[in-house]
Amino acid sequence: MRLATPDDTTSVFDLDMLAFVGDPSQVSPEQATSGLDDGRTFLAEHPDLPGELAGVYSSYDLQVRVPGTPARGTSLVPMNGLTWVAVHPDVRRRGVLSAMIRHHLEQAREHGEAMLALHASEPGIYGRFGYGVASHDVEYTLARGTRFAAPPVVAAEADGTGTRLLRDLDDDDVAARLRGIELDAPTLGTVVCPPRFWRRLVRDVPTLRPGTEPSRAFVATRDGRDVGMAVFSRSRRWEAGAADGTVTVHRLVASDAGALLALGRRLVDMDLMSSVRLPGRGLDDPLLAWAGGPRERRLRVGDALWLRPVDVGRMLEARGYASPLDVRLGVTDPLDEHNCGTWHLRVGEDGTATCERLCAPSDAGRTGVRPPEYATTQPATTQPATAQPATAVDAAEQDGDLEVTADVSLDVGLLGEMFLGLTGARALAEQGRLVEHTAGAVAAMTRAFATGVAPIGGSSF
Ligand SMILES: CC(C)(COP(=O)(O)OP(=O)(O)OC[C@H]1O[C@@H](n2cnc3c(N)ncnc32)[C@H](O)[C@@H]1OP(=O)(O)O)[C@@H](O)C(=O)NCCC(=O)NCCS
């Protein structure tokens, strides 16, 4: 593995085009890579491919809206987002991706980061590396003229919200303004991308949008302040002489329900357009509920954000919880021994957490790699804590200096699945993936991790 330099831009671009089946005549290497931050792109070389790149990955410095405490709303926490993962076809399935993921994890640990994130090109790849699906990408389609049955108080707030069209987005100030709105939006699961990413998002590359207009935006304002935005593009179509255009919404963020409703009203009221496609939403999206629910909305659900701890304790301390909790988690991690062990998660009355490791592998200083068969599977029953020791507990006992038992045992990827409240401990136990050793532990975790609202899919990166 080595760090990419500006001289590698063309080879990185060529490999990306090859792996993702892109057309290199449509965009220049500089345009395509302009959203990547310096010093975050790494290249893999392989002896069977002399003089060529075997693999590439890059990452973004992102933030995600995580659950708050009962007294405080959602908050933004940092995460390291993997992107641009590509392996040369001549060396695929020979461990290049595995080497890149280990390298990425080690880099993140060295930089003191708490968690990793990604969007997967195919769902079967990343579970083995300890990532879990943290949010679902819910896409639905609204017809032109959809009426939103929002409560009067929200409707009044929307009536008091102005919306204006931003015609030309390809501008530094516009990119900064749109990112500022995203930073303010309180919706659980919102992913905030870095400035360079935003700049690239709004850069107009005509060859990449055949038959479609440049991206436009509606910006919602109230009392002189930006409170929401919808970035979209329209494509024209005529069906038997009738206008049948589609609006595709690339980003929709709002500071409150009134701003969301104001933007929704604008989006379904455009001449020559018959439908509005909204990807990256959630099942609890108020706009979907006000539109009458999922039926006849051409709903599609897939995986969105995948999360993985770099440091179990720091990741679990970064979010708020709905109720007090005192639970010992026996965690197995297929890639990183730093995460393996029994972690004591304690949540106080105020919903804030502390999480420390009670037992650790003896060589905790090493960034070790454990084989995938490391995780143990046990029946999902409620047993006394001592009856079925978790793998983590075994590790502690081998150390001989600590006798610690876990209340539940789970693979590290499940922490990603629970982190934003998408999947409860109860569901994971019923699937047999989280094993309860102390009766009541699953119920307490389910209550404490619950958010009461599904996270939105948010932006892909
Ligand atoms: C997906 C891709 C990155 C995998 O790279 P690779 O070097 O072949 O992966 P590895 O050899 O390290 O494979 C590691 C494991 O993942 C599995 N795997 C790899 N790609 C997979 C896929 N698409 N679906 C399911 N499993 C996959 C391998 O079988 C292997 O399993 P094992 O540990 O049980 O043996 C590569 O094929 C590629 O570039 N694809 C096109 C672009 C893409 O999809 N990139 C990912 C963007 S998120």
The ligand as an SDF file (V2000), in Angstrom:
LIG
                    3D

 48 50  0  0  0  0  0  0  0  0999 V2000
  -15.5810   -5.7210   -4.9500 C   0  0  0  0  0  0  0  0  0  0  0  0
  -14.0710   -5.7060   -5.1130 C   0  0  0  0  0  0  0  0  0  0  0  0
  -13.5120   -4.3990   -4.5180 C   0  0  0  0  0  0  0  0  0  0  0  0
  -13.5040   -6.9180   -4.3440 C   0  0  0  0  0  0  0  0  0  0  0  0
  -12.0870   -6.8780   -4.3650 O   0  0  0  0  0  0  0  0  0  0  0  0
  -11.2020   -8.2210   -4.2200 P   0  0  0  0  0  0  0  0  0  0  0  0
   -9.7780   -7.8070   -4.1240 O   0  0  0  0  0  0  0  0  0  0  0  0
  -11.5940   -9.1570   -5.2930 O   0  0  0  0  0  0  0  0  0  0  0  0
  -11.6980   -8.7830   -2.8280 O   0  0  0  0  0  0  0  0  0  0  0  0
  -10.9160   -9.8410   -1.9030 P   0  0  0  0  0  0  0  0  0  0  0  0
  -10.1660  -10.8120   -2.7500 O   0  0  0  0  0  0  0  0  0  0  0  0
  -10.1320   -9.1250   -0.8620 O   0  0  0  0  0  0  0  0  0  0  0  0
  -12.1530  -10.5770   -1.2320 O   0  0  0  0  0  0  0  0  0  0  0  0
  -12.3960  -10.6150    0.1470 C   0  0  0  0  0  0  0  0  0  0  0  0
  -13.6360  -11.4410    0.3920 C   0  0  0  0  0  0  0  0  0  0  0  0
  -14.7760  -10.7440   -0.1160 O   0  0  0  0  0  0  0  0  0  0  0  0
  -15.4850  -11.5630   -1.0300 C   0  0  0  0  0  0  0  0  0  0  0  0
  -16.0330  -10.6970   -2.0860 N   0  0  0  0  0  0  0  0  0  0  0  0
  -15.3500   -9.8540   -2.8680 C   0  0  0  0  0  0  0  0  0  0  0  0
  -16.1850   -9.2130   -3.6940 N   0  0  0  0  0  0  0  0  0  0  0  0
  -17.4140   -9.6780   -3.4350 C   0  0  0  0  0  0  0  0  0  0  0  0
  -18.7000   -9.4020   -3.9750 C   0  0  0  0  0  0  0  0  0  0  0  0
  -18.8570   -8.5140   -4.9680 N   0  0  0  0  0  0  0  0  0  0  0  0
  -19.7640  -10.0330   -3.4440 N   0  0  0  0  0  0  0  0  0  0  0  0
  -19.6080  -10.9420   -2.4290 C   0  0  0  0  0  0  0  0  0  0  0  0
  -18.3920  -11.2540   -1.8840 N   0  0  0  0  0  0  0  0  0  0  0  0
  -17.3220  -10.6250   -2.3900 C   0  0  0  0  0  0  0  0  0  0  0  0
  -14.4540  -12.5210   -1.5570 C   0  0  0  0  0  0  0  0  0  0  0  0
  -15.0410  -13.7030   -2.0720 O   0  0  0  0  0  0  0  0  0  0  0  0
  -13.6130  -12.7810   -0.3280 C   0  0  0  0  0  0  0  0  0  0  0  0
  -14.3160  -13.7070    0.4940 O   0  0  0  0  0  0  0  0  0  0  0  0
  -13.5380  -14.7000    1.5090 P   0  0  0  0  0  0  0  0  0  0  0  0
  -12.8320  -13.8470    2.5140 O   0  0  0  0  0  0  0  0  0  0  0  0
  -14.6340  -15.5190    2.0950 O   0  0  0  0  0  0  0  0  0  0  0  0
  -12.5820  -15.4850    0.6610 O   0  0  0  0  0  0  0  0  0  0  0  0
  -13.6320   -5.7900   -6.5840 C   0  0  0  0  0  0  0  0  0  0  0  0
  -14.1510   -6.9730   -7.1550 O   0  0  0  0  0  0  0  0  0  0  0  0
  -14.0680   -4.6100   -7.4370 C   0  0  0  0  0  0  0  0  0  0  0  0
  -13.3010   -3.6910   -7.6310 O   0  0  0  0  0  0  0  0  0  0  0  0
  -15.3370   -4.6340   -7.9380 N   0  0  0  0  0  0  0  0  0  0  0  0
  -15.8810   -3.5610   -8.7670 C   0  0  0  0  0  0  0  0  0  0  0  0
  -16.0130   -2.2350   -8.0290 C   0  0  0  0  0  0  0  0  0  0  0  0
  -16.7410   -2.3510   -6.6980 C   0  0  0  0  0  0  0  0  0  0  0  0
  -17.7910   -2.9610   -6.6010 O   0  0  0  0  0  0  0  0  0  0  0  0
  -16.1410   -1.7640   -5.6560 N   0  0  0  0  0  0  0  0  0  0  0  0
  -16.6760   -1.7640   -4.3220 C   0  0  0  0  0  0  0  0  0  0  0  0
  -17.2420   -0.4180   -4.0460 C   0  0  0  0  0  0  0  0  0  0  0  0
  -18.1160   -0.3140   -2.5330 S   0  0  0  0  0  0  0  0  0  0  0  0
  1  2  1  0
  2  3  1  0
  2  4  1  0
  2 36  1  0
  4  5  1  0
  5  6  1  0
  6  7  2  0
  6  8  1  0
  6  9  1  0
  9 10  1  0
 10 11  2  0
 10 12  1  0
 10 13  1  0
 13 14  1  0
 14 15  1  0
 15 16  1  0
 15 30  1  0
 16 17  1  0
 17 18  1  0
 17 28  1  0
 18 19  1  0
 18 27  1  0
 19 20  2  0
 20 21  1  0
 21 22  1  0
 21 27  2  0
 22 23  1  0
 22 24  2  0
 24 25  1  0
 25 26  2  0
 26 27  1  0
 28 29  1  0
 28 30  1  0
 30 31  1  0
 31 32  1  0
 32 33  2  0
 32 34  1  0
 32 35  1  0
 36 37  1  0
 36 38  1  0
 38 39  2  0
 38 40  1  0
 40 41  1  0
 41 42  1  0
 42 43  1  0
 43 44  2  0
 43 45  1  0
 45 46  1  0
 46 47  1  0
 47 48  1  0
M  END
$$$$
